[in-house]
Amino acid sequence: MTQPISIWGVFQSSESATRALNLLERSGFREPQIAVEKTFRHALARFDWEHALYVRLPEGIVTGFAAGSVIGALTGLLVTNGSPQLLPMALFLLLGMILGTVLGALAGLVYARLEPWLDPSSETNAGGEFAVGVQCDNLESEVQARNALEEAGARLVQ
């Protein structure tokens, strides 16, 4: 005996979700097999750790390292009253690089978390979508469900 499989389609409007429900009922699916949910796409829901770790974190580290090096060197020069001495310059340069790298990495992750809020296109997704799901008992019903959801205009069928 096979386990039931759920097939989901995502629709942009309630009209297309209703059309999908009608097509599924005409295809022979019963009401207990069908689920409809309204999904709200919030900007925070689009946060992607993989994007943050592979793109924003290295950018933050490099930027923080460079800024920390410059700030550390200038601080070391100021502390020594303009006469360059090797030990204070090296200590402040090293401290600036370490603090800059850590703060840059944190800033990169914070920026990656806030990036969707700063994206003007996220405002258009605030209306929400409708997800229609169907529980299928066999391969034939799975094919029927996929066809009905695609015919109704599902943006994503899985």
PyMOL commands that set and color helices and strands:
alter all, ss='L'
color gray80, all
select helices_A, chain A and resi 14-26+31-33+43-46+49-79+86-118+120-125+139-151
alter helices_A, ss='H'
color red, helices_A
select strands_A, chain A and resi 5-11+34-39+129-136+156-157
alter strands_A, ss='S'
color yellow, strands_A
deselect
rebuild
show_as cartoon
